Amino acid sequence: MNTALLAEICKVAGAPGHEQRVREVVLREVKSLVDE
């Protein structure tokens, strides 16, 4: 488990319905692992 990534995601502000910042962190991390 990548605890540094988990900590970063937990620290990002993301109120229900406004998760754009969390989404950006996740996309940044998985972009190189997927085709689309």
mmCIF entry with sequence, helices, sheets and N, C-alpha, C, O atoms, coordinates in Angstrom:
data_MODEL
# 
_entry.id   MODEL 
# 
_entity.id                         1 
_entity.type                       polymer 
_entity.pdbx_number_of_molecules   1 
# 
_entity_poly.entity_id                      1 
_entity_poly.type                           'polypeptide(L)' 
_entity_poly.nstd_linkage                   no 
_entity_poly.nstd_monomer                   no 
_entity_poly.pdbx_seq_one_letter_code       MNTALLAEICKVAGAPGHEQRVREVVLREVKSLVDE 
_entity_poly.pdbx_seq_one_letter_code_can   MNTALLAEICKVAGAPGHEQRVREVVLREVKSLVDE 
_entity_poly.pdbx_strand_id                 A 
# 
loop_
_entity_poly_seq.entity_id 
_entity_poly_seq.num 
_entity_poly_seq.mon_id 
_entity_poly_seq.hetero 
1 1  MET n 
1 2  ASN n 
1 3  THR n 
1 4  ALA n 
1 5  LEU n 
1 6  LEU n 
1 7  ALA n 
1 8  GLU n 
1 9  ILE n 
1 10 CYS n 
1 11 LYS n 
1 12 VAL n 
1 13 ALA n 
1 14 GLY n 
1 15 ALA n 
1 16 PRO n 
1 17 GLY n 
1 18 HIS n 
1 19 GLU n 
1 20 GLN n 
1 21 ARG n 
1 22 VAL n 
1 23 ARG n 
1 24 GLU n 
1 25 VAL n 
1 26 VAL n 
1 27 LEU n 
1 28 ARG n 
1 29 GLU n 
1 30 VAL n 
1 31 LYS n 
1 32 SER n 
1 33 LEU n 
1 34 VAL n 
1 35 ASP n 
1 36 GLU n 
# 
_struct_asym.id          A 
_struct_asym.entity_id   1 
# 
loop_
_struct_conf.conf_type_id 
_struct_conf.id 
_struct_conf.pdbx_PDB_helix_id 
_struct_conf.beg_label_comp_id 
_struct_conf.beg_label_asym_id 
_struct_conf.beg_label_seq_id 
_struct_conf.pdbx_beg_PDB_ins_code 
_struct_conf.end_label_comp_id 
_struct_conf.end_label_asym_id 
_struct_conf.end_label_seq_id 
_struct_conf.pdbx_end_PDB_ins_code 
_struct_conf.beg_auth_comp_id 
_struct_conf.beg_auth_asym_id 
_struct_conf.beg_auth_seq_id 
_struct_conf.end_auth_comp_id 
_struct_conf.end_auth_asym_id 
_struct_conf.end_auth_seq_id 
_struct_conf.pdbx_PDB_helix_class 
_struct_conf.details 
_struct_conf.pdbx_PDB_helix_length 
HELX_P HELX_P1 AA1 THR A 3  ? LYS A 11 ? THR A 3  LYS A 11 1 ? 9  
HELX_P HELX_P2 AA2 GLN A 20 ? VAL A 30 ? GLN A 20 VAL A 30 1 ? 11 
HELX_P HELX_P3 AA3 LYS A 31 ? LEU A 33 ? LYS A 31 LEU A 33 5 ? 3  
# 
_struct_conf_type.id          HELX_P 
_struct_conf_type.criteria    ? 
_struct_conf_type.reference   ? 
# 
loop_
_atom_site.group_PDB 
_atom_site.id 
_atom_site.type_symbol 
_atom_site.label_atom_id 
_atom_site.label_alt_id 
_atom_site.label_comp_id 
_atom_site.label_asym_id 
_atom_site.label_entity_id 
_atom_site.label_seq_id 
_atom_site.pdbx_PDB_ins_code 
_atom_site.Cartn_x 
_atom_site.Cartn_y 
_atom_site.Cartn_z 
_atom_site.occupancy 
_atom_site.B_iso_or_equiv 
_atom_site.pdbx_formal_charge 
_atom_site.auth_seq_id 
_atom_site.auth_comp_id 
_atom_site.auth_asym_id 
_atom_site.auth_atom_id 
_atom_site.pdbx_PDB_model_num 
ATOM 1   N N  . MET A 1 1  ? 0.848   -1.171 0.000   1.00 0.00 ? 1  MET A N  1 
ATOM 2   C CA . MET A 1 1  ? 0.000   0.000  0.000   1.00 0.00 ? 1  MET A CA 1 
ATOM 3   C C  . MET A 1 1  ? 0.896   1.236  0.000   1.00 0.00 ? 1  MET A C  1 
ATOM 4   O O  . MET A 1 1  ? 1.883   1.306  0.732   1.00 0.00 ? 1  MET A O  1 
ATOM 5   N N  . ASN A 1 2  ? 0.540   2.181  -0.814  1.00 0.00 ? 2  ASN A N  1 
ATOM 6   C CA . ASN A 1 2  ? 1.278   3.440  -0.892  1.00 0.00 ? 2  ASN A CA 1 
ATOM 7   C C  . ASN A 1 2  ? 0.706   4.392  0.160   1.00 0.00 ? 2  ASN A C  1 
ATOM 8   O O  . ASN A 1 2  ? -0.250  5.123  -0.099  1.00 0.00 ? 2  ASN A O  1 
ATOM 9   N N  . THR A 1 3  ? 1.306   4.368  1.340   1.00 0.00 ? 3  THR A N  1 
ATOM 10  C CA . THR A 1 3  ? 0.774   5.184  2.437   1.00 0.00 ? 3  THR A CA 1 
ATOM 11  C C  . THR A 1 3  ? 0.972   6.674  2.194   1.00 0.00 ? 3  THR A C  1 
ATOM 12  O O  . THR A 1 3  ? 0.190   7.486  2.689   1.00 0.00 ? 3  THR A O  1 
ATOM 13  N N  . ALA A 1 4  ? 1.993   7.045  1.450   1.00 0.00 ? 4  ALA A N  1 
ATOM 14  C CA . ALA A 1 4  ? 2.201   8.462  1.140   1.00 0.00 ? 4  ALA A CA 1 
ATOM 15  C C  . ALA A 1 4  ? 1.070   8.976  0.251   1.00 0.00 ? 4  ALA A C  1 
ATOM 16  O O  . ALA A 1 4  ? 0.573   10.084 0.452   1.00 0.00 ? 4  ALA A O  1 
ATOM 17  N N  . LEU A 1 5  ? 0.666   8.174  -0.725  1.00 0.00 ? 5  LEU A N  1 
ATOM 18  C CA . LEU A 1 5  ? -0.443  8.561  -1.598  1.00 0.00 ? 5  LEU A CA 1 
ATOM 19  C C  . LEU A 1 5  ? -1.747  8.605  -0.812  1.00 0.00 ? 5  LEU A C  1 
ATOM 20  O O  . LEU A 1 5  ? -2.539  9.533  -0.977  1.00 0.00 ? 5  LEU A O  1 
ATOM 21  N N  . LEU A 1 6  ? -1.974  7.624  0.032   1.00 0.00 ? 6  LEU A N  1 
ATOM 22  C CA . LEU A 1 6  ? -3.178  7.614  0.856   1.00 0.00 ? 6  LEU A CA 1 
ATOM 23  C C  . LEU A 1 6  ? -3.242  8.855  1.735   1.00 0.00 ? 6  LEU A C  1 
ATOM 24  O O  . LEU A 1 6  ? -4.299  9.472  1.864   1.00 0.00 ? 6  LEU A O  1 
ATOM 25  N N  . ALA A 1 7  ? -2.123  9.221  2.335   1.00 0.00 ? 7  ALA A N  1 
ATOM 26  C CA . ALA A 1 7  ? -2.079  10.423 3.175   1.00 0.00 ? 7  ALA A CA 1 
ATOM 27  C C  . ALA A 1 7  ? -2.375  11.669 2.353   1.00 0.00 ? 7  ALA A C  1 
ATOM 28  O O  . ALA A 1 7  ? -3.100  12.554 2.805   1.00 0.00 ? 7  ALA A O  1 
ATOM 29  N N  . GLU A 1 8  ? -1.818  11.743 1.148   1.00 0.00 ? 8  GLU A N  1 
ATOM 30  C CA . GLU A 1 8  ? -2.066  12.909 0.289   1.00 0.00 ? 8  GLU A CA 1 
ATOM 31  C C  . GLU A 1 8  ? -3.541  13.019 -0.077  1.00 0.00 ? 8  GLU A C  1 
ATOM 32  O O  . GLU A 1 8  ? -4.123  14.103 -0.023  1.00 0.00 ? 8  GLU A O  1 
ATOM 33  N N  . ILE A 1 9  ? -4.139  11.897 -0.448  1.00 0.00 ? 9  ILE A N  1 
ATOM 34  C CA . ILE A 1 9  ? -5.558  11.906 -0.810  1.00 0.00 ? 9  ILE A CA 1 
ATOM 35  C C  . ILE A 1 9  ? -6.414  12.311 0.382   1.00 0.00 ? 9  ILE A C  1 
ATOM 36  O O  . ILE A 1 9  ? -7.386  13.049 0.223   1.00 0.00 ? 9  ILE A O  1 
ATOM 37  N N  . CYS A 1 10 ? -6.067  11.839 1.565   1.00 0.00 ? 10 CYS A N  1 
ATOM 38  C CA . CYS A 1 10 ? -6.838  12.174 2.768   1.00 0.00 ? 10 CYS A CA 1 
ATOM 39  C C  . CYS A 1 10 ? -6.724  13.653 3.127   1.00 0.00 ? 10 CYS A C  1 
ATOM 40  O O  . CYS A 1 10 ? -7.642  14.218 3.721   1.00 0.00 ? 10 CYS A O  1 
ATOM 41  N N  . LYS A 1 11 ? -5.622  14.273 2.778   1.00 0.00 ? 11 LYS A N  1 
ATOM 42  C CA . LYS A 1 11 ? -5.403  15.683 3.111   1.00 0.00 ? 11 LYS A CA 1 
ATOM 43  C C  . LYS A 1 11 ? -6.051  16.645 2.118   1.00 0.00 ? 11 LYS A C  1 
ATOM 44  O O  . LYS A 1 11 ? -6.274  17.812 2.437   1.00 0.00 ? 11 LYS A O  1 
ATOM 45  N N  . VAL A 1 12 ? -6.353  16.155 0.914   1.00 0.00 ? 12 VAL A N  1 
ATOM 46  C CA . VAL A 1 12 ? -6.935  17.011 -0.119  1.00 0.00 ? 12 VAL A CA 1 
ATOM 47  C C  . VAL A 1 12 ? -8.392  17.304 0.227   1.00 0.00 ? 12 VAL A C  1 
ATOM 48  O O  . VAL A 1 12 ? -9.151  16.408 0.596   1.00 0.00 ? 12 VAL A O  1 
ATOM 49  N N  . ALA A 1 13 ? -8.762  18.572 0.101   1.00 0.00 ? 13 ALA A N  1 
ATOM 50  C CA . ALA A 1 13 ? -10.155 18.952 0.357   1.00 0.00 ? 13 ALA A CA 1 
ATOM 51  C C  . ALA A 1 13 ? -11.049 18.351 -0.717  1.00 0.00 ? 13 ALA A C  1 
ATOM 52  O O  . ALA A 1 13 ? -10.762 18.471 -1.908  1.00 0.00 ? 13 ALA A O  1 
ATOM 53  N N  . GLY A 1 14 ? -12.125 17.707 -0.299  1.00 0.00 ? 14 GLY A N  1 
ATOM 54  C CA . GLY A 1 14 ? -13.034 17.094 -1.258  1.00 0.00 ? 14 GLY A CA 1 
ATOM 55  C C  . GLY A 1 14 ? -14.401 16.850 -0.652  1.00 0.00 ? 14 GLY A C  1 
ATOM 56  O O  . GLY A 1 14 ? -14.787 15.706 -0.411  1.00 0.00 ? 14 GLY A O  1 
ATOM 57  N N  . ALA A 1 15 ? -15.117 17.906 -0.411  1.00 0.00 ? 15 ALA A N  1 
ATOM 58  C CA . ALA A 1 15 ? -16.467 17.774 0.142   1.00 0.00 ? 15 ALA A CA 1 
ATOM 59  C C  . ALA A 1 15 ? -17.352 17.008 -0.833  1.00 0.00 ? 15 ALA A C  1 
ATOM 60  O O  . ALA A 1 15 ? -17.124 17.071 -2.041  1.00 0.00 ? 15 ALA A O  1 
ATOM 61  N N  . PRO A 1 16 ? -18.354 16.288 -0.341  1.00 0.00 ? 16 PRO A N  1 
ATOM 62  C CA . PRO A 1 16 ? -19.247 15.550 -1.229  1.00 0.00 ? 16 PRO A CA 1 
ATOM 63  C C  . PRO A 1 16 ? -19.791 16.438 -2.356  1.00 0.00 ? 16 PRO A C  1 
ATOM 64  O O  . PRO A 1 16 ? -20.338 17.516 -2.125  1.00 0.00 ? 16 PRO A O  1 
ATOM 65  N N  . GLY A 1 17 ? -19.617 15.940 -3.572  1.00 0.00 ? 17 GLY A N  1 
ATOM 66  C CA . GLY A 1 17 ? -20.054 16.698 -4.736  1.00 0.00 ? 17 GLY A CA 1 
ATOM 67  C C  . GLY A 1 17 ? -18.997 17.634 -5.290  1.00 0.00 ? 17 GLY A C  1 
ATOM 68  O O  . GLY A 1 17 ? -19.193 18.230 -6.348  1.00 0.00 ? 17 GLY A O  1 
ATOM 69  N N  . HIS A 1 18 ? -17.880 17.771 -4.593  1.00 0.00 ? 18 HIS A N  1 
ATOM 70  C CA . HIS A 1 18 ? -16.794 18.671 -5.015  1.00 0.00 ? 18 HIS A CA 1 
ATOM 71  C C  . HIS A 1 18 ? -15.449 17.959 -4.856  1.00 0.00 ? 18 HIS A C  1 
ATOM 72  O O  . HIS A 1 18 ? -14.549 18.453 -4.177  1.00 0.00 ? 18 HIS A O  1 
ATOM 73  N N  . GLU A 1 19 ? -15.329 16.804 -5.486  1.00 0.00 ? 19 GLU A N  1 
ATOM 74  C CA . GLU A 1 19 ? -14.128 15.982 -5.333  1.00 0.00 ? 19 GLU A CA 1 
ATOM 75  C C  . GLU A 1 19 ? -13.090 16.220 -6.420  1.00 0.00 ? 19 GLU A C  1 
ATOM 76  O O  . GLU A 1 19 ? -12.222 15.369 -6.613  1.00 0.00 ? 19 GLU A O  1 
ATOM 77  N N  . GLN A 1 20 ? -13.140 17.331 -7.132  1.00 0.00 ? 20 GLN A N  1 
ATOM 78  C CA . GLN A 1 20 ? -12.245 17.591 -8.261  1.00 0.00 ? 20 GLN A CA 1 
ATOM 79  C C  . GLN A 1 20 ? -10.771 17.478 -7.865  1.00 0.00 ? 20 GLN A C  1 
ATOM 80  O O  . GLN A 1 20 ? -9.982  16.888 -8.603  1.00 0.00 ? 20 GLN A O  1 
ATOM 81  N N  . ARG A 1 21 ? -10.393 18.024 -6.733  1.00 0.00 ? 21 ARG A N  1 
ATOM 82  C CA . ARG A 1 21 ? -8.982  17.970 -6.320  1.00 0.00 ? 21 ARG A CA 1 
ATOM 83  C C  . ARG A 1 21 ? -8.543  16.539 -6.041  1.00 0.00 ? 21 ARG A C  1 
ATOM 84  O O  . ARG A 1 21 ? -7.433  16.148 -6.403  1.00 0.00 ? 21 ARG A O  1 
ATOM 85  N N  . VAL A 1 22 ? -9.404  15.758 -5.403  1.00 0.00 ? 22 VAL A N  1 
ATOM 86  C CA . VAL A 1 22 ? -9.094  14.349 -5.145  1.00 0.00 ? 22 VAL A CA 1 
ATOM 87  C C  . VAL A 1 22 ? -8.953  13.617 -6.476  1.00 0.00 ? 22 VAL A C  1 
ATOM 88  O O  . VAL A 1 22 ? -8.031  12.822 -6.659  1.00 0.00 ? 22 VAL A O  1 
ATOM 89  N N  . ARG A 1 23 ? -9.856  13.885 -7.390  1.00 0.00 ? 23 ARG A N  1 
ATOM 90  C CA . ARG A 1 23 ? -9.830  13.270 -8.720  1.00 0.00 ? 23 ARG A CA 1 
ATOM 91  C C  . ARG A 1 23 ? -8.515  13.574 -9.431  1.00 0.00 ? 23 ARG A C  1 
ATOM 92  O O  . ARG A 1 23 ? -7.929  12.689 -10.053 1.00 0.00 ? 23 ARG A O  1 
ATOM 93  N N  . GLU A 1 24 ? -8.054  14.798 -9.346  1.00 0.00 ? 24 GLU A N  1 
ATOM 94  C CA . GLU A 1 24 ? -6.806  15.192 -10.003 1.00 0.00 ? 24 GLU A CA 1 
ATOM 95  C C  . GLU A 1 24 ? -5.615  14.423 -9.446  1.00 0.00 ? 24 GLU A C  1 
ATOM 96  O O  . GLU A 1 24 ? -4.737  14.010 -10.203 1.00 0.00 ? 24 GLU A O  1 
ATOM 97  N N  . VAL A 1 25 ? -5.577  14.229 -8.136  1.00 0.00 ? 25 VAL A N  1 
ATOM 98  C CA . VAL A 1 25 ? -4.482  13.473 -7.512  1.00 0.00 ? 25 VAL A CA 1 
ATOM 99  C C  . VAL A 1 25 ? -4.510  12.025 -7.998  1.00 0.00 ? 25 VAL A C  1 
ATOM 100 O O  . VAL A 1 25 ? -3.478  11.474 -8.381  1.00 0.00 ? 25 VAL A O  1 
ATOM 101 N N  . VAL A 1 26 ? -5.683  11.417 -7.982  1.00 0.00 ? 26 VAL A N  1 
ATOM 102 C CA . VAL A 1 26 ? -5.803  10.020 -8.405  1.00 0.00 ? 26 VAL A CA 1 
ATOM 103 C C  . VAL A 1 26 ? -5.434  9.874  -9.877  1.00 0.00 ? 26 VAL A C  1 
ATOM 104 O O  . VAL A 1 26 ? -4.691  8.960  -10.237 1.00 0.00 ? 26 VAL A O  1 
ATOM 105 N N  . LEU A 1 27 ? -5.935  10.752 -10.727 1.00 0.00 ? 27 LEU A N  1 
ATOM 106 C CA . LEU A 1 27 ? -5.607  10.680 -12.156 1.00 0.00 ? 27 LEU A CA 1 
ATOM 107 C C  . LEU A 1 27 ? -4.113  10.846 -12.396 1.00 0.00 ? 27 LEU A C  1 
ATOM 108 O O  . LEU A 1 27 ? -3.540  10.151 -13.235 1.00 0.00 ? 27 LEU A O  1 
ATOM 109 N N  . ARG A 1 28 ? -3.489  11.742 -11.683 1.00 0.00 ? 28 ARG A N  1 
ATOM 110 C CA . ARG A 1 28 ? -2.043  11.942 -11.819 1.00 0.00 ? 28 ARG A CA 1 
ATOM 111 C C  . ARG A 1 28 ? -1.296  10.646 -11.520 1.00 0.00 ? 28 ARG A C  1 
ATOM 112 O O  . ARG A 1 28 ? -0.322  10.316 -12.198 1.00 0.00 ? 28 ARG A O  1 
ATOM 113 N N  . GLU A 1 29 ? -1.745  9.922  -10.521 1.00 0.00 ? 29 GLU A N  1 
ATOM 114 C CA . GLU A 1 29 ? -1.057  8.707  -10.100 1.00 0.00 ? 29 GLU A CA 1 
ATOM 115 C C  . GLU A 1 29 ? -1.319  7.506  -11.008 1.00 0.00 ? 29 GLU A C  1 
ATOM 116 O O  . GLU A 1 29 ? -0.430  6.674  -11.188 1.00 0.00 ? 29 GLU A O  1 
ATOM 117 N N  . VAL A 1 30 ? -2.505  7.400  -11.576 1.00 0.00 ? 30 VAL A N  1 
ATOM 118 C CA . VAL A 1 30 ? -2.832  6.217  -12.380 1.00 0.00 ? 30 VAL A CA 1 
ATOM 119 C C  . VAL A 1 30 ? -2.666  6.429  -13.878 1.00 0.00 ? 30 VAL A C  1 
ATOM 120 O O  . VAL A 1 30 ? -2.766  5.474  -14.648 1.00 0.00 ? 30 VAL A O  1 
ATOM 121 N N  . LYS A 1 31 ? -2.419  7.642  -14.296 1.00 0.00 ? 31 LYS A N  1 
ATOM 122 C CA . LYS A 1 31 ? -2.338  7.963  -15.727 1.00 0.00 ? 31 LYS A CA 1 
ATOM 123 C C  . LYS A 1 31 ? -1.361  7.055  -16.484 1.00 0.00 ? 31 LYS A C  1 
ATOM 124 O O  . LYS A 1 31 ? -1.659  6.626  -17.598 1.00 0.00 ? 31 LYS A O  1 
ATOM 125 N N  . SER A 1 32 ? -0.229  6.767  -15.905 1.00 0.00 ? 32 SER A N  1 
ATOM 126 C CA . SER A 1 32 ? 0.769   5.940  -16.588 1.00 0.00 ? 32 SER A CA 1 
ATOM 127 C C  . SER A 1 32 ? 0.428   4.444  -16.544 1.00 0.00 ? 32 SER A C  1 
ATOM 128 O O  . SER A 1 32 ? 1.104   3.637  -17.184 1.00 0.00 ? 32 SER A O  1 
ATOM 129 N N  . LEU A 1 33 ? -0.606  4.077  -15.801 1.00 0.00 ? 33 LEU A N  1 
ATOM 130 C CA . LEU A 1 33 ? -0.953  2.666  -15.637 1.00 0.00 ? 33 LEU A CA 1 
ATOM 131 C C  . LEU A 1 33 ? -2.104  2.206  -16.524 1.00 0.00 ? 33 LEU A C  1 
ATOM 132 O O  . LEU A 1 33 ? -2.382  1.010  -16.610 1.00 0.00 ? 33 LEU A O  1 
ATOM 133 N N  . VAL A 1 34 ? -2.777  3.155  -17.189 1.00 0.00 ? 34 VAL A N  1 
ATOM 134 C CA . VAL A 1 34 ? -3.960  2.811  -17.983 1.00 0.00 ? 34 VAL A CA 1 
ATOM 135 C C  . VAL A 1 34 ? -3.860  3.382  -19.395 1.00 0.00 ? 34 VAL A C  1 
ATOM 136 O O  . VAL A 1 34 ? -3.090  4.308  -19.651 1.00 0.00 ? 34 VAL A O  1 
ATOM 137 N N  . ASP A 1 35 ? -4.654  2.814  -20.310 1.00 0.00 ? 35 ASP A N  1 
ATOM 138 C CA . ASP A 1 35 ? -4.674  3.289  -21.692 1.00 0.00 ? 35 ASP A CA 1 
ATOM 139 C C  . ASP A 1 35 ? -5.525  4.536  -21.853 1.00 0.00 ? 35 ASP A C  1 
ATOM 140 O O  . ASP A 1 35 ? -5.154  5.448  -22.592 1.00 0.00 ? 35 ASP A O  1 
ATOM 141 N N  . GLU A 1 36 ? -6.661  4.586  -21.173 1.00 0.00 ? 36 GLU A N  1 
ATOM 142 C CA . GLU A 1 36 ? -7.573  5.726  -21.298 1.00 0.00 ? 36 GLU A CA 1 
ATOM 143 C C  . GLU A 1 36 ? -7.986  6.217  -19.942 1.00 0.00 ? 36 GLU A C  1 
ATOM 144 O O  . GLU A 1 36 ? -8.754  7.173  -19.839 1.00 0.00 ? 36 GLU A O  1 
# 
